[in-house]
Amino acid sequence: MRHLSTVDLEVEQVSGVTIVHFPQEVDAVNAAAIRERVLRLLNSGVTEMLLDLTGTRFLDSAGVHIIVRAHGRSTALRVPLSAAIPEEGTVRRVFELTGLSRLVPTTTGRPRPGPAASRSCSTAGARGRGRKPRR
């Protein structure tokens, strides 16, 4: 039986968007618990999700895996997914070097409450890139 680290993720709803605030460090120690929580939220019927990494200072390959898995699940469920990342620093660099910024639409800086948060996190245009339209 695999032991999952307990992680207290702050989750909030703002204008129909489920915002998941990631911890300061995301690594092999807490990644399984974070991944499980994010996927459970996606499966629960959320209509849009924003992964808030603006307070995250360290993101290793296990953290990248969380985001890739969340993208796959959100795509399958047709739930828009985006990420708020810092303007500079390690997390932004990881997003750029791994290609996450091309996979998941990003916004810079902390998400703001209210309708502006939903608009700034829109995935319009990025979601269907490279795919044939469904009929």
ChimeraX attribute file (.defattr): number of C-alpha atoms within 10 A of each C-alpha:
attribute: neighborCount
match mode: 1-to-1
recipient: residues
	/A:1	3
	/A:2	5
	/A:3	7
	/A:4	13
	/A:5	13
	/A:6	12
	/A:7	15
	/A:8	12
	/A:9	14
	/A:10	11
	/A:11	17
	/A:12	14
	/A:13	15
	/A:14	16
	/A:15	14
	/A:16	15
	/A:17	22
	/A:18	20
	/A:19	21
	/A:20	21
	/A:21	20
	/A:22	22
	/A:23	20
	/A:24	12
	/A:25	17
	/A:26	22
	/A:27	15
	/A:28	14
	/A:29	14
	/A:30	17
	/A:31	24
	/A:32	22
	/A:33	18
	/A:34	24
	/A:35	18
	/A:36	14
	/A:37	17
	/A:38	22
	/A:39	17
	/A:40	13
	/A:41	16
	/A:42	21
	/A:43	13
	/A:44	9
	/A:45	10
	/A:46	17
	/A:47	15
	/A:48	22
	/A:49	25
	/A:50	26
	/A:51	23
	/A:52	25
	/A:53	25
	/A:54	23
	/A:55	17
	/A:56	18
	/A:57	16
	/A:58	16
	/A:59	23
	/A:60	15
	/A:61	14
	/A:62	17
	/A:63	22
	/A:64	20
	/A:65	14
	/A:66	20
	/A:67	21
	/A:68	15
	/A:69	15
	/A:70	24
	/A:71	22
	/A:72	15
	/A:73	17
	/A:74	21
	/A:75	14
	/A:76	9
	/A:77	14
	/A:78	13
	/A:79	19
	/A:80	22
	/A:81	27
	/A:82	28
	/A:83	24
	/A:84	23
	/A:85	23
	/A:86	21
	/A:87	14
	/A:88	11
	/A:89	12
	/A:90	15
	/A:91	21
	/A:92	21
	/A:93	16
	/A:94	18
	/A:95	18
	/A:96	12
	/A:97	10
	/A:98	12
	/A:99	12
	/A:100	19
	/A:101	18
	/A:102	12
	/A:103	17
	/A:104	21
	/A:105	20
	/A:106	25
	/A:107	21
	/A:108	17
	/A:109	16
	/A:110	16
	/A:111	21
	/A:112	11
	/A:113	13
	/A:114	13
	/A:115	12
	/A:116	12
	/A:117	19
	/A:118	20
	/A:119	12
	/A:120	15
	/A:121	23
	/A:122	19
	/A:123	18
	/A:124	11
	/A:125	8
	/A:126	15
	/A:127	18
	/A:128	11
	/A:129	11
	/A:130	7
	/A:131	7
	/A:132	7
	/A:133	7
	/A:134	4
	/A:135	3
